[in-house]
Amino acid sequence: MFGLEPHVLLLLVLCLVAACAFEFVNGFHDTANAVATVIYTNTLRPWVAVVWSAFWNFIGVFSGGIAVAMGIVYLLPVESLVDQNVYHGIAMVGALILSAILWNVGTWYYGIPASSSHALIGSILGVGIAFSLLPGSNGAAVNWSKASETGLALLIGPLFGFTLTIILMFILKRFVRNKAIFKEPHKRKPPPLWIRLILVVTCTLVSFFHGSNDGQKGVGLIMLILIGIVPTYFALDHSKNPLDMRESLTRVEMVINKINPGELAAAERKNLTEVKAQTATLDSIFLGKTDVSQIPQEQRFHIRKAILLTYSRAKKIMESEKVSMSTADRKIYNEGIKDLRSFTDYAPWGVLLMVSLSLGVGTMVGWQRIVKTIGERIGKEHLTYAQGASSELVAAGMIGISTWAGLPASTTHVLSSAIAGSMVANRGIKNLNPQMVRNIALAWVLTLPVTMFLSGACSCCSGR
């Protein structure tokens, strides 16, 4: 299968199973973020809550698009990994998944809401840095521009979650006359119907957006594995005919050829030369071809590489203030490059199914530890109905916006900071439990460096 030797195929299967295991762990690690309020407030029975959450996580994976998934794929320039020893690639993939799982399980065991997103991204960065240190590597193997964008998104989310929840709590106190919503949940008695409906809706939203964002990270991880180990089969979307991109390529070339090199700085002229070289590569591959069967399988990855290099180099030119271009030409270019990228930015439905099932099943396991932390240990008082609803509403909104923007979000950190904000809105900063907040903050700070070190060390040891 895929032209791989049996033992390499077995290692590929093991990598895919490990990726599904990561999503399974992600499911039971992050489940409490969605179900904590409905379980803690007796709105839903635990088994109903986790099944409901699992269902909406499943739907979220299929409905969330692939922008976040591609963000994970492009953290590592896969193109530079493909030319290396396949065993190095497998070792690195195994190292990053193992590191992320170990950290997730460890923090779950101690009931600390740590971020699966941080764990995965830290592990990917650690592998990339380790790759650059291996003998025969050709430089850095981390897309630092994408990494910076990702890191900023993960940092801003919790800050907004904390602040917006405080604001929402003040609004509720000002305009909601029924004070039942501000009371501590009864240990056995369910809340009033209208409060239950609000809590179920917010639980549903967090579950759906968790699937649409965190699930897409799993999709990205699996695509990273498939493209890196079997590039000739997964470099391009098999549901599309590569020959159909020729019209879009012609439009991109038409606009690029209008750019006057004399207007550009030296670095931009170099990028322009690279863009023309890559489009020429695509032209040579397509020359004289009338059927997709005439394109050798091994050239599919060269097509992918040329498209991505064209996009990245042309983007820097288009952003330059020195380039004078009409609005119409920019529109033609944007439409052309978007169509070209549709051949490289994709995920087969089978990958979506694998991730959604893994995340959904994981969601139904192991929620108890984090639920208690969310409900009782972040603040000095127990979570009220208003705090639970406002925290989850803000968290759902933040995660949804991140998914729409194609950026990863940490469900755990956004919701934990939102819960903390709701506690502060009640009685000020003194209402926070300093020991638990310290533990959460410590996990937040340590997740990236620890997982980077673990994955980097494992990949270096196994890649030698």
C-alpha positions in Angstrom: 0.0 0.0 0.0 1.2 3.5 -1.0 4.4 1.9 -2.3 5.8 1.5 1.2 7.8 -1.4 2.5 5.7 -3.5 5.0 7.6 -2.4 8.1 7.4 1.3 7.1 3.7 0.8 6.4 3.4 -0.7 9.9 5.1 2.3 11.4 2.8 4.7 9.5 -0.2 2.9 10.9 1.3 3.1 14.4 1.7 6.9 13.9 -1.9 7.2 12.9 -3.1 5.2 15.8 -1.0 7.4 18.1 -2.5 10.5 16.6 -6.0 9.1 17.3 -4.8 8.4 20.8 -3.8 12.0 21.2 -7.3 13.1 20.1 -8.8 10.6 22.5 -6.8 12.0 25.4 -7.6 15.5 24.2 -11.3 14.5 24.4 -11.3 13.3 28.0 -8.8 16.0 29.0 -10.9 18.9 27.7 -14.4 17.4 28.2 -14.8 19.0 31.6 -14.5 22.4 30.0 -17.8 21.9 28.2 -19.7 19.7 30.7 -18.4 21.1 34.0 -21.2 23.7 34.5 -24.1 21.4 33.4 -22.9 18.6 35.6 -21.9 20.7 38.6 -25.2 22.6 38.6 -27.3 19.4 38.2 -28.6 20.7 34.9 -27.9 17.4 33.2 -26.9 14.0 34.5 -23.3 13.2 33.9 -23.8 10.5 31.4 -26.3 12.6 29.4 -23.9 15.6 29.5 -20.9 13.7 28.2 -22.8 11.9 25.5 -24.4 15.2 24.4 -20.9 16.9 24.5 -19.4 14.0 22.5 -22.1 14.4 19.8 -21.5 18.1 19.3 -17.7 17.6 19.3 -18.2 15.1 16.5 -20.3 17.5 14.6 -17.8 20.3 15.2 -15.0 18.5 13.6 -16.9 18.1 10.3 -18.3 21.6 10.4 -15.2 23.6 11.4 -13.4 23.8 8.0 -9.7 23.1 7.7 -8.1 26.5 8.3 -6.9 25.6 11.8 -5.7 22.2 10.6 -3.6 23.8 7.9 -2.2 26.1 10.5 -0.9 23.1 12.3 0.5 21.6 9.1 2.4 24.7 8.2 4.0 25.1 11.6 6.6 22.7 10.2 7.7 23.2 6.6 6.9 19.6 5.6 8.6 20.2 2.3 12.0 20.3 4.0 11.2 17.1 6.0 10.2 15.0 3.0 13.7 14.9 1.5 15.1 13.4 4.7 15.3 9.8 5.9 11.8 8.4 6.2 12.7 6.9 9.6 13.7 10.3 10.9 10.3 11.5 9.9 8.5 8.6 11.6 10.7 9.0 14.8 9.8 12.7 14.9 6.1 12.2 14.5 6.1 9.5 17.2 8.1 11.8 19.5 5.8 14.8 19.2 2.7 12.7 19.7 4.1 10.8 22.7 5.3 14.1 24.4 1.9 15.7 24.0 0.1 12.7 25.3 2.4 12.4 28.3 1.8 16.0 29.3 -1.9 15.8 28.8 -2.3 12.6 30.9 0.0 14.0 33.6 -1.9 17.2 34.1 -5.3 15.4 33.8 -4.2 13.0 36.6 -3.5 15.8 38.9 -6.7 17.6 38.0 -4.9 20.6 36.5 -6.7 22.3 33.5 -3.7 22.4 31.1 -3.9 23.1 27.3 -3.8 20.2 24.8 -3.2 22.9 22.1 -0.1 24.2 23.9 1.1 20.6 24.3 0.7 19.7 20.6 2.2 23.0 19.4 5.1 22.8 21.8 5.8 19.2 20.7 5.7 20.2 17.0 8.1 23.1 17.6 10.5 20.8 19.6 10.5 18.3 16.8 11.2 21.1 14.3 14.1 22.5 16.3 15.5 18.9 16.8 15.3 18.3 13.1 17.4 21.4 12.3 20.1 19.9 14.6 20.3 16.5 13.0 23.2 15.8 10.7 22.5 16.6 7.1 19.6 19.0 7.8 19.4 22.1 5.7 18.6 24.8 8.3 15.7 25.6 10.5 12.6 23.5 10.3 10.1 25.7 12.1 7.9 28.2 10.4 8.6 30.9 12.9 6.2 33.4 11.3 3.3 30.9 11.7 4.5 29.9 15.2 4.5 33.6 16.3 1.0 34.0 15.0 -0.2 30.9 16.7 1.5 31.9 20.0 -0.1 35.3 20.0 -3.5 33.7 19.4 -3.0 31.4 22.4 -1.9 34.2 24.6 -4.7 36.7 23.7 -7.5 34.2 24.1 -7.3 33.7 27.9 -6.8 37.5 28.5 -10.0 38.3 26.5 -11.8 35.4 28.3 -10.9 36.8 31.7 -11.9 40.4 30.8 -15.0 39.7 28.9 -16.4 37.4 31.6 -16.0 40.2 34.2 -17.9 42.6 31.9 -20.7 40.1 31.2 -21.1 39.3 34.9 -21.5 43.0 35.7 -24.1 43.3 32.9 -26.0 40.3 34.3 -26.0 41.8 37.8 -27.2 45.1 36.5 -30.1 43.9 34.4 -31.2 40.4 35.6 -33.7 40.8 38.5 -34.1 37.1 39.3 -31.3 36.5 41.8 -31.7 32.7 41.6 -29.1 32.7 38.8 -26.5 34.1 41.2 -26.9 31.4 43.8 -24.7 28.4 44.5 -26.2 25.2 42.9 -28.2 22.9 45.1 -26.4 19.6 45.6 -29.4 17.5 44.5 -32.0 19.9 43.1 -31.8 21.0 39.5 -32.0 24.7 38.7 -35.0 26.5 37.3 -36.0 25.5 33.7 -34.8 28.8 32.1 -31.4 28.5 33.8 -31.1 24.9 32.7 -31.8 25.9 29.1 -29.1 28.6 29.2 -26.6 26.2 30.6 -27.4 23.5 28.1 -27.0 26.0 25.2 -23.6 27.2 26.5 -22.5 23.6 27.0 -23.5 22.8 23.4 -21.7 25.8 22.0 -18.4 25.1 23.8 -18.6 21.4 22.7 -19.3 22.3 19.1 -16.5 24.9 18.9 -14.1 22.7 20.8 -14.6 20.1 18.1 -14.3 22.7 15.3 -11.0 24.0 16.8 -9.3 21.3 18.8 -10.6 18.6 16.4 -9.0 20.4 13.5 -5.6 20.3 15.3 -5.9 16.5 15.2 -6.8 16.7 11.5 -3.7 18.8 11.0 -1.6 16.4 12.9 -2.8 13.4 10.8 -2.2 15.4 7.5 1.2 16.3 8.8 1.9 12.5 9.2 0.4 11.5 5.8 2.1 14.3 3.8 5.4 13.9 5.5 5.6 10.1 5.1 3.6 9.4 2.0 4.0 12.7 0.0 3.3 11.2 -3.4 -0.3 10.2 -2.4 -1.3 13.0 0.0 0.5 16.1 -1.4 -2.6 17.1 -3.4 -6.3 16.6 -3.0 -7.2 13.3 -4.9 -10.7 14.5 -5.5 -9.4 17.2 -7.8 -7.6 17.0 -11.2 -4.3 18.9 -11.1 -4.7 19.8 -14.7 -7.7 22.0 -13.7 -5.4 24.4 -11.9 -3.8 25.6 -15.2 -6.4 28.4 -15.7 -5.8 29.8 -12.2 -2.0 29.5 -12.7 -2.3 31.5 -15.9 -4.2 34.3 -14.0 -1.5 34.3 -11.3 1.3 34.5 -13.9 -0.5 37.3 -15.7 -0.6 39.5 -12.6 2.9 38.6 -11.5 4.4 39.5 -14.9 2.9 43.0 -14.6 5.0 43.7 -11.6 8.0 46.0 -12.4 11.2 44.6 -10.8 12.6 48.2 -10.8 10.0 49.1 -8.1 11.2 46.5 -5.7 13.9 46.2 -3.1 16.6 43.6 -3.5 14.8 41.0 -1.3 11.6 41.5 -3.1 13.2 41.1 -6.5 14.7 37.8 -5.2 11.2 36.7 -4.2 9.8 37.8 -7.6 12.5 35.7 -9.3 11.6 32.7 -7.1 7.8 33.1 -7.9 8.5 33.1 -11.6 10.8 30.0 -11.2 8.0 28.1 -9.4 5.3 29.0 -11.9 7.7 27.9 -14.6 8.1 24.6 -12.8 4.3 24.1 -12.8 4.1 25.1 -16.5 6.8 22.5 -17.4 5.0 19.8 -15.4 1.6 20.5 -17.2 3.1 21.0 -20.6 1.6 18.7 -23.2 -0.5 16.8 -20.6 -4.1 16.1 -21.5 -5.0 13.6 -18.8 -4.2 13.3 -15.1 -2.7 9.8 -15.7 0.1 11.5 -17.6 1.3 13.2 -14.5 3.7 10.9 -12.7 2.7 10.2 -9.1 6.0 11.4 -7.7 5.5 14.8 -9.3 2.4 15.5 -7.2 4.6 16.6 -4.3 6.6 18.9 -6.6 3.3 20.5 -7.7 2.5 21.1 -4.0 5.9 22.5 -3.2 5.7 24.9 -6.2 2.2 26.2 -5.2 3.2 26.8 -1.6 6.5 28.5 -2.5 4.6 30.7 -5.1 2.1 31.7 -2.4 4.6 32.5 0.3 7.0 34.5 -1.9 4.2 36.3 -3.7 2.5 37.2 -0.5 5.6 39.2 0.6 5.7 41.0 -2.7 2.0 41.8 -2.6 2.3 43.3 0.9 5.1 45.7 -0.2 4.1 49.3 -0.4 6.3 49.7 -3.4 4.2 47.5 -5.6 1.6 49.5 -7.6 -1.2 47.2 -8.7 -4.9 47.9 -9.6 -7.7 46.6 -7.4 -8.9 44.4 -10.4 -5.4 42.8 -10.7 -5.2 42.1 -7.0 -8.7 40.5 -7.1 -7.6 38.3 -10.1 -4.4 37.3 -8.2 -6.3 36.5 -5.0 -8.9 34.3 -6.7 -6.2 32.5 -8.7 -4.0 31.8 -5.7 -7.0 30.7 -3.6 -7.9 28.2 -6.2 -4.4 26.9 -6.4 -4.3 26.5 -2.6 -7.5 24.5 -2.7 -5.4 21.7 -4.2 -3.0 21.7 -1.3 -5.2 22.7 1.7 -7.5 19.8 2.2 -8.3 16.8 4.4 -10.0 13.6 3.2 -13.3 12.7 4.9 -11.7 9.6 6.3 -9.3 11.7 8.3 -12.2 13.9 9.6 -14.0 10.7 10.6 -11.0 9.3 12.5 -10.5 12.5 14.5 -14.2 13.0 15.2 -14.6 9.5 16.5 -11.5 9.6 18.6 -12.5 13.0 20.1 -16.1 12.0 20.6 -15.2 8.7 22.4 -12.6 10.4 24.5 -15.1 13.0 25.5 -17.1 10.3 27.3 -14.2 9.3 29.5 -12.4 10.8 32.5 -14.3 14.1 33.0 -14.6 13.8 36.8 -11.2 15.2 37.8 -11.3 18.5 35.9 -15.0 19.1 36.7 -14.3 19.4 40.4 -11.4 21.8 39.6 -13.6 24.0 37.4 -16.6 24.0 39.8 -14.9 24.3 43.2 -11.2 25.0 43.2 -10.5 28.0 40.9 -12.3 30.3 43.3 -12.9 30.3 47.0 -16.6 29.9 46.5 -18.5 27.3 44.5 -19.5 28.2 40.9 -22.9 29.8 40.5 -25.3 29.4 37.6 -24.5 32.9 36.3 -20.7 32.3 36.5 -21.0 29.0 34.7 -23.2 30.4 31.9 -21.2 33.6 31.4 -17.9 31.7 31.4 -19.0 29.2 28.8 -20.7 31.8 26.6 -17.5 33.9 26.5 -15.4 30.7 25.9 -17.6 29.6 23.1 -17.4 33.0 21.5 -13.7 33.2 21.7 -13.1 29.7 20.3 -15.6 30.3 17.5 -13.9 33.5 16.5 -10.5 31.8 16.5 -11.8 29.0 14.3 -13.3 31.5 11.9 -9.9 33.3 11.7 -8.1 30.0 11.2 -6.2 30.3 14.5 -5.8 27.6 17.2 -7.5 28.4 20.6 -6.9 26.7 24.0 -10.3 25.7 25.2 -8.9 24.9 28.6 -7.1 28.2 29.1 -9.9 30.3 27.7 -12.5 28.7 30.0 -10.3 28.6 33.1 -9.5 32.3 32.7 -13.2 33.0 32.1 -14.1 31.1 35.3 -11.4 33.1 37.2 -12.9 36.3 35.7 -16.4 35.4 37.0 -15.0 34.8 40.5 -13.2 38.2 40.4 -16.5 39.9 39.2 -18.2 38.5 42.4 -15.9 39.6 45.2 -12.7 40.9 43.6 -9.3 39.3 43.2 -9.3 37.9 46.7 -12.0 35.5 45.6 -9.6 33.4 43.6 -8.0 30.3 45.1 -4.3 31.3 45.0 -2.9 27.7 45.1 -5.0 26.5 42.2 -4.5 29.6 40.1 -0.8 29.2 40.7 -0.9 25.6 39.5 -2.9 26.5 36.4 -0.5 29.4 35.6 2.5 27.1 36.2 1.0 24.5 33.8 0.4 27.3 31.3 4.0 28.6 31.5 5.6 25.1 31.5 3.6 23.3 28.8 5.4 24.8 25.8 9.0 24.5 27.1 8.5 21.0 28.7 6.8 19.5 25.6 9.4 21.2 23.3 12.2 19.6 25.3 10.5 16.2 25.6 9.7 15.9 21.8 13.1 17.4 20.8 15.0 15.0 23.0 13.0 12.0 22.0 13.3 12.8 18.3 17.0 13.4 18.5 17.6 10.1 20.3 15.4 8.0 18.0 16.5 9.8 14.9 20.2 9.0 15.3 
